Amino acid sequence: MMRLLGQFLKENKRNIFLYLGISGIFFVVFELYGTPGEPVVYGASLCGSWLLVYGGYEFFRYVRKHRKLSEALQRAIIVIDDVPEPSGLLEEDYQRLLEVLYKEKLELESKERISRREMSDYYTMWAHQIKTPIAALRLLIQTNEETEDEEKRSLVREMKMELFKVEQYVEMVLTYLRMESMSSDLVLETYSLDDIIRQAVRKYSSMFIMKKIQLDYEPVGRQALTDERWLVFVVEQVLSNALKYTKKGKVSIYMEGAFLVIEDTGIGIWPEDLPRVFERGFTGYNGRRDKKSTGIGLYLCKSVMDRLEHDIRIESEVGAGTRVYLGISRPTLHVE
């Protein structure tokens, strides 16, 4: 309240100076004409009393208007009808300007919403349509898997690996589109962490074999209150990155305290890139050098883990590998 009073006095200092100036002129004139001091003091006290009453009323209106505007600003959507009535011509001008800007804001939001929905519909349709040629390619590959020609078999293995990557990118697009409605799609239950890990490992089993990367995993025997589908997606993305940037060696999956750790022996991440790895579109030095990174995978992982109220962090050393820590614990709810 004292801050509001100080602001009110600051905004009305011109009127206060005007009143003091006029009062000073009257005192000087009365003094020059030899007017007795008692009626002057009495008149000044009456004027001062009136000034306090009028100033108090204006301050009350000032506080009420400030609170009403503050409440309007705190709402997610500001309704123009919530703005207090103007008390003068200038305030009417400001409110007319505000109404024009408010209508333009609604029009822009409507256009953006329509554009975003159209783009989402298009990419959803594209992602589902692309599955048809992917399925056809997979069928063609399967028909050539039994060939005895070693060169063709090697080519088939390469084709399977590249087709797998295409499927991953398509799935990433669908996940990106589903992110907006993720909150309404969550099903929080207690799941076996080993079941979630096995689903992700099973999906990438062929990649482990083709790249001759060793998997070091023993059942962790832990439970997690989470959404199974979304956490599986995160583990899959981390495994995808581990396989993508590991030429030889192994990928280890183990528990460290309350964290599920996925560690690889890959090329690692430069120290200056680590703080930005979760930014959308950021690829880093190694990603730009190998031209394999889209800058979307870890961004999606971070977004999903935040909405699941799980932690995720990364430690890495260039040339020695990367460790991704997935915190599976959730804040404890205390019932009162």
Order of alpha helices (4+ residues) and beta strands (2+ residues): alpha-alpha-alpha-alpha-alpha-alpha-beta-alpha-alpha-beta-beta-alpha-beta-beta-alpha-alpha-beta-beta
